[in-house]
């Protein structure tokens, strides 16, 4: 799936936030991040730019995405959270809050 740069920036922001929210960056999370760099199409400079994006700005962008892109984000965030073998409570809270804030579950399929 191809994304506009603003959407991609918001995606990468949320992916990185899920990786770091529990205070530990696991090697398996970095492996998933490297895989996503190739599939989504971003580099280290883009990742650094995404890290600087404010959460609320990312949420606005993600809220306005089509449903299919929201579903793709949900799958990616779940994959990232589960990549280290456990889903930390802080990861789950961030993912649920993100889903609520971008309207996942509100629209009909």
Contact map, one row per residue, 1 for C-alpha under 8 A:
1110000000000000000000000000000000000001000000000000000000000000000000000000000000000000000000000000000000000
1111000000000000000000000000000000000001000000000000000000000000000000000000000000000000000000000000000000000
1111101100000000000000000000000000000001000000000000000000000000000000000000000000000000000000000000000000000
0111111100000000000000000000000000000000000000000000000000000000000000000000000000000000000000000000000000000
0011111110000000000000000000000000000000000000000000000000000000000000000000000000000000000000000000000000000
0001111111000000000000000000000000000000000000000000000000001000000000000000000000000000000000000000000000000
0011111111100000000000000000000000000000000000000000000000001100100000000000000000000000000000000000000000000
0011111111110000000000000000000000000001000000000000000000000000000000000000000000000000000000000000000000000
0000111111111000000000000000000000000000000001101100100001000000000000000000000000000000000000000000000000000
0000011111111100000000000000000000000000000000000100100011101100000000000000000000000000000000000000000000000
0000001111111110000000000000000000000000000000000000000001000100000000001000000000000000000000000000000000000
0000000111111111000000000000000000000000000000100110000000000000000000000000000000000000000000000000000000000
0000000011111111100000000000000000000000000000100110101001000000000000000000000000000000000000000000000000000
0000000001111111110000000000000000000000000000000000001001000000000000000000100000000000000000000000000000000
0000000000111111111000000000000010000000000000000000000000000000000000000001100100000000000000000000000000000
0000000000011111111100000000000000000000000000000010000000000000000000000000000000000000000000000000000000000
0000000000001111111110000000000000000000000000000000000000000000000000000000000000000000000000000000000000000
0000000000000111111111000000000000000000000000000000000000000000000000000000100110000000001001100000000000000
0000000000000011111111011000100000000000000000000000000000000000000000000000000110000000001000000000000000000
0000000000000001111111111000000000000000000000000000000000000000000000000000000000000000000000000000000000000
0000000000000000111111110000000000000000000000000000000000000000000000000000000000000000011001000000000000000
0000000000000000011111111000000000000000000000000000000000000000000000000000000000000001111000000000000000000
0000000000000000000111111000000000000000000000000000000000000000000000000000000000000000000000000000000000000
0000000000000000001111111100000000000000000000000000000000000000000000000000000000000000000000000000000000000
0000000000000000001101111110110000000000000000000000000000000000000000000000000000000000000000000000000000000
0000000000000000000000011111110000000000000000000000000000000000000000000000000000010000000000000000000000000
0000000000000000000000001111111000000000000000000000000000000000000000000000000000010000000000000000000000000
0000000000000000000000000111111100000000000000000000000000000000000000000000000000110000000000000000000000000
0000000000000000001000001111111110000000000000000000000000000000000000000000000110110000000000000000000000000
0000000000000000000000001111111111000000000000000000000000000000000000000000000000000000000000000000000000000
0000000000000000000000000011111111100000000000000000000000000000000000000000000000000000000000000000000000000
0000000000000000000000000001111111110000000000000000000000000000000000000000001100100000000000000000000000000
0000000000000010000000000000111111111000000000000000000000000000000000000000000100000000000000000000000000000
0000000000000000000000000000011111111100000000000000000000000000000000000000000000000000000000000000000000000
0000000000000000000000000000001111111110000000000000000000000000000000000000000000000000000000000000000000000
0000000000000000000000000000000111111111100000000000000000000000000000000000000000000000000000000000000000000
0000000000000000000000000000000011111111111000000000000000000000000000000000000000000000000000000000000000000
0000000000000000000000000000000001111111110000000000000000000000000000000000000000000000000000000000000000000
0000000000000000000000000000000000111111100000000000000000000000000000000000000000000000000000000000000000000
1110000100000000000000000000000000011111110000000000000000000000000000000000000000000000000000000000000000000
0000000000000000000000000000000000011111111000000000000000000000000000000000000000000000000000000000000000000
0000000000000000000000000000000000001101111101100000000000000000000000000000000000000000000000000000000000000
0000000000000000000000000000000000001000111111100000000000000000000000000000000000000000000000000000000000000
0000000000000000000000000000000000000000011111110000000000000000000000000000000000000000000000000000000000000
0000000000000000000000000000000000000000001111111000000000000000000000000000000000000000000000000000000000000
0000000010000000000000000000000000000000011111111100000000000000000000000000000000000000000000000000000000000
0000000010011000000000000000000000000000011111111110000000000000000000000000000000000000000000000000000000000
0000000000000000000000000000000000000000000111111111000000000000000000000000000000000000000000000000000000000
0000000010000000000000000000000000000000000011111111100000000000000000000000000000000000000000000000000000000
0000000011011000000000000000000000000000000001111111100000000000000000000000000000000000000000000000000000000
0000000000011001000000000000000000000000000000111111100000000000000000000000000000000000000000000000000000000
0000000000000000000000000000000000000000000000011111110000000000000000000000000000000000000000000000000000000
0000000011001000000000000000000000000000000000001111111011000000000000000000000000000000000000000000000000000
0000000000000000000000000000000000000000000000000001111111000000000000000000000000000000000000000000000000000
0000000000001100000000000000000000000000000000000000111111100000000000000000000000000000000000000000000000000
0000000000000000000000000000000000000000000000000000011111110000000000000000000000000000000000000000000000000
0000000001000000000000000000000000000000000000000000111111111000000000000000000000000000000000000000000000000
0000000011101100000000000000000000000000000000000000111111111100000000000000000000000000000000000000000000000
0000000001000000000000000000000000000000000000000000001111111110000000000000000000000000000000000100110000000
0000000000000000000000000000000000000000000000000000000111111111000000000000000000000000000000000000010000000
0000011001000000000000000000000000000000000000000000000011111111100000000000000000000000000000000000000000000
0000001001100000000000000000000000000000000000000000000001111111100001000000000000000000000000000000010000000
0000000000000000000000000000000000000000000000000000000000111111100000000000000000000000000000000000111000000
0000000000000000000000000000000000000000000000000000000000011111110000000000000000000000000000000000010000000
0000001000000000000000000000000000000000000000000000000000001111111011000000000000000000000000000000000000000
0000000000000000000000000000000000000000000000000000000000000001111111000000000000000000000000000000000000000
0000000000000000000000000000000000000000000000000000000000000000111111100000000000000000000000000000000100101
0000000000000000000000000000000000000000000000000000000000000000011111110000000000000000000000000000000000000
0000000000000000000000000000000000000000000000000000000000000000111111111000000000000000000000000000000000000
0000000000000000000000000000000000000000000000000000000000000100111111111100000000000000000000000000010100000
0000000000000000000000000000000000000000000000000000000000000000001111111110000000000000000000000000000100000
0000000000000000000000000000000000000000000000000000000000000000000111111111000000000000000000000000000000000
0000000000100000000000000000000000000000000000000000000000000000000011111111100000000000000000000000000000000
0000000000000000000000000000000000000000000000000000000000000000000001111111110000000000000000000010000000000
0000000000000000000000000000000000000000000000000000000000000000000000111111111000000000000000000000000000000
0000000000000010000000000000000000000000000000000000000000000000000000011111111100000000000000000000000000000
0000000000000110010000000000000000000000000000000000000000000000000000001111111110000000000000100000000000000
0000000000000000000000000000000000000000000000000000000000000000000000000111111111000000000000100000000000000
0000000000000000000000000000000100000000000000000000000000000000000000000011111111100000000000000000000000000
0000000000000010011000000000100110000000000000000000000000000000000000000001111111110000000000000000000000000
0000000000000000011000000000100000000000000000000000000000000000000000000000111111110111001100000000000000000
0000000000000000000000000000000000000000000000000000000000000000000000000000011111111110000000000000000000000
0000000000000000000000000001100100000000000000000000000000000000000000000000001111111100000000000000000000000
0000000000000000000000000111100000000000000000000000000000000000000000000000000111111110000000000000000000000
0000000000000000000000000000000000000000000000000000000000000000000000000000000001111110000000000000000000000
0000000000000000000000000000000000000000000000000000000000000000000000000000000011111111000000000000000000000
0000000000000000000000000000000000000000000000000000000000000000000000000000000011011111101100000000000000000
0000000000000000000001000000000000000000000000000000000000000000000000000000000010000111111100000000000000000
0000000000000000000001000000000000000000000000000000000000000000000000000000000000000011111110000000000000000
0000000000000000000011000000000000000000000000000000000000000000000000000000000000000001111111000000000000000
0000000000000000011011000000000000000000000000000000000000000000000000000000000010000011111111100000000000000
0000000000000000000000000000000000000000000000000000000000000000000000000000000010000011111111110000000000000
0000000000000000000000000000000000000000000000000000000000000000000000000000000000000000111111111000000000000
0000000000000000010010000000000000000000000000000000000000000000000000000000000000000000011111111100000000000
0000000000000000010000000000000000000000000000000000000000000000000000000000110000000000001111111110000000000
0000000000000000000000000000000000000000000000000000000000000000000000000000000000000000000111111111000000000
0000000000000000000000000000000000000000000000000000000000000000000000000000000000000000000011111111100000000
0000000000000000000000000000000000000000000000000000000000100000000000000000000000000000000001111111110000000
0000000000000000000000000000000000000000000000000000000000000000000000000100000000000000000000111111111110000
0000000000000000000000000000000000000000000000000000000000000000000000000000000000000000000000011111111110000
0000000000000000000000000000000000000000000000000000000000100010000000000000000000000000000000001111111100000
0000000000000000000000000000000000000000000000000000000000110111000001000000000000000000000000000111111100000
0000000000000000000000000000000000000000000000000000000000000010000000000000000000000000000000000011111111100
0000000000000000000000000000000000000000000000000000000000000000001001100000000000000000000000000011111111100
0000000000000000000000000000000000000000000000000000000000000000000000000000000000000000000000000011001111110
0000000000000000000000000000000000000000000000000000000000000000000000000000000000000000000000000000001111110
0000000000000000000000000000000000000000000000000000000000000000001000000000000000000000000000000000001111111
0000000000000000000000000000000000000000000000000000000000000000000000000000000000000000000000000000000011111
0000000000000000000000000000000000000000000000000000000000000000001000000000000000000000000000000000000000111
